[in-house]
Amino acid sequence: MDGKGRSKSILEEVTEKTKALKAETGMQPGLAVVIVGSDPASQVYVGSKAKRAEECGFKSVKHELPAETSEADLLKIVDDLNKDDTIHGILVQLPLPKQIDDGKVIQAIDPDKDVDGFHLVNVGRIATGAADEAFVPCTPAGCMVMIRDMLGEDLSGLNAVIVGRSNIVGKPMAQLLLAANATVTIAHSRTKNLAAVCANADILVAAVGRPEMVTGDYVKEGAVVVDVGINRVDAPEKGMKEDGSPKTRLVGDVAYDEAAKKAKAITPVPGGVGPMTIGMLMANTLRSAYRAAGKEAPKF
Ligand SMILES: Nc1nc(=O)c2c([nH]1)NC[C@@H]1CN(c3ccc(C(=O)N[C@@H](CCC(=O)O)C(=O)O)cc3)C=[N+]21
């Protein structure tokens, strides 16, 4: 499953619907991305989010704050963005430095601008089957688009196994699959006979953060496999960097070649779930702007 290509089609639709909203109401969707500290990987993600937002025709605002920023100062910025009518989506890049309580910052974001879908109000909306009114977290939302492309809207009778129980992927993924009528199992590091549990899955979602842990024997013949992992591992076969350390490459949580032999469809890393996450962030921001304009939000 080509996440990069599918994400492109979503971004095109977002761009089109942004034009339509502007023509009809004069409103332009606005996305604010806040990053604290200078972790290089985080900088790259934030940069590409801002770039995509501009390509969609959004107003894009980036707040880059020093690593020693206090919680109070960050909360003040969030509060200002909550009150800013030109901003429809607020994303505070995680993780935050240790002097700042992630939970406190997330709960300070206006739930109706929480395009990450991490606020308790949105978590609760999804858990109670009100996903249409909620912001659905971007990574699970992107996974669902690819699963539905393969299997249709109704997953009745299918077994879905998610490996990983995080609040940002595993748990919301389970809610979305359940809402689509799949029979859902959440497996994790304490699960007994993990390979056997996974081998029962028609839909297998790997979100554990352990490079290539899901090997061929975990995969049922004909399964749809979604790999959420993005792990940077040493790749000495590519040679050395200038500082003498080995070059690196990205791998998922799934051993791709082995799994691909058995799967009906599988997402690659890179080029799978990652680009879909960014696509869904733009879709959520567009939806937020439509709601602020009092118009029915387009579905993705
Ligand atoms: N509040 C918050 N929301 C997030 O959504 C969030 C976050 N914090 N913190 C960090 C993680 C990470 N994340 C990624 C998004 C896209 C790719 C992506 O597009 N990856 C490319 C590869 C990029 C590369 O080459 O490094 C791919 O998989 O093809 C990766 C990672 C969003 N995150």
PDBQT file of the ligand as one rigid body, heavy atoms in Angstrom, charges set to zero:
ROOT
HETATM    1  N1  LIG A 401       2.095  16.229  18.549  1.00  0.00    +0.000 N 
HETATM    2  C1  LIG A 401       2.671  15.387  17.723  1.00  0.00    +0.000 A 
HETATM    3  N2  LIG A 401       1.995  14.919  16.641  1.00  0.00    +0.000 NA
HETATM    4  C2  LIG A 401       2.597  14.063  15.754  1.00  0.00    +0.000 A 
HETATM    5  O1  LIG A 401       1.950  13.636  14.763  1.00  0.00    +0.000 OA
HETATM    6  C3  LIG A 401       3.962  13.686  15.981  1.00  0.00    +0.000 A 
HETATM    7  C4  LIG A 401       4.621  14.213  17.111  1.00  0.00    +0.000 A 
HETATM    8  N3  LIG A 401       3.944  15.033  17.963  1.00  0.00    +0.000 N 
HETATM    9  N4  LIG A 401       5.902  13.893  17.366  1.00  0.00    +0.000 N 
HETATM   10  C5  LIG A 401       6.694  13.104  16.451  1.00  0.00    +0.000 C 
HETATM   11  C6  LIG A 401       5.828  12.132  15.692  1.00  0.00    +0.000 C 
HETATM   12  C7  LIG A 401       6.480  11.542  14.463  1.00  0.00    +0.000 C 
HETATM   13  N5  LIG A 401       5.621  11.899  13.339  1.00  0.00    +0.000 N 
HETATM   14  C8  LIG A 401       5.899  11.569  12.020  1.00  0.00    +0.000 A 
HETATM   15  C9  LIG A 401       5.167  12.017  10.947  1.00  0.00    +0.000 A 
HETATM   16  C10 LIG A 401       5.526  11.724   9.634  1.00  0.00    +0.000 A 
HETATM   17  C11 LIG A 401       6.619  10.940   9.374  1.00  0.00    +0.000 A 
HETATM   18  C12 LIG A 401       7.023  10.652   7.962  1.00  0.00    +0.000 C 
HETATM   19  O2  LIG A 401       6.444  11.155   7.017  1.00  0.00    +0.000 OA
HETATM   20  N6  LIG A 401       8.050   9.793   7.744  1.00  0.00    +0.000 N 
HETATM   21  C13 LIG A 401       8.580   9.418   6.448  1.00  0.00    +0.000 C 
HETATM   22  C14 LIG A 401      10.090   9.299   6.499  1.00  0.00    +0.000 C 
HETATM   23  C15 LIG A 401      10.795  10.511   7.046  1.00  0.00    +0.000 C 
HETATM   24  C16 LIG A 401      12.293  10.296   7.170  1.00  0.00    +0.000 C 
HETATM   25  O3  LIG A 401      12.926   9.984   6.136  1.00  0.00    +0.000 OA
HETATM   26  O4  LIG A 401      12.809  10.413   8.303  1.00  0.00    +0.000 OA
HETATM   27  C17 LIG A 401       8.032   8.079   5.994  1.00  0.00    +0.000 C 
HETATM   28  O5  LIG A 401       7.667   7.272   6.858  1.00  0.00    +0.000 OA
HETATM   29  O6  LIG A 401       8.035   7.826   4.799  1.00  0.00    +0.000 OA
HETATM   30  C18 LIG A 401       7.362  10.475  10.426  1.00  0.00    +0.000 A 
HETATM   31  C19 LIG A 401       6.997  10.763  11.728  1.00  0.00    +0.000 A 
HETATM   32  C20 LIG A 401       4.602  12.669  13.803  1.00  0.00    +0.000 C 
HETATM   33  N7  LIG A 401       4.657  12.829  15.135  1.00  0.00    +0.000 N 
ENDROOT
TORSDOF 0
